[in-house]
């Protein structure tokens, strides 16, 4: 997990609208997909400009954002 800067809005319904994230010292616009809440916190799927889908987590205990590791892709044989 990587601590990350996130620019977002919290709307009345409690949902989050992520506009951009800070990666390698630069702010990057992102697209947003679905989101859900579990015991770890609020998870948000985002799409980076290179079309890579990643998962952000707003941790419930610390209220900081982390970028979760990319899931391993299946190997085709």
Secondary structure, DSSP 8 states (H G I E B T S, - for coil): -EE-EEEEEE-TTS-EEEEEEEETTEEEE-EEEEEEEETTEEEEEEE-TTS-EEEEEEETTT--EEE----------
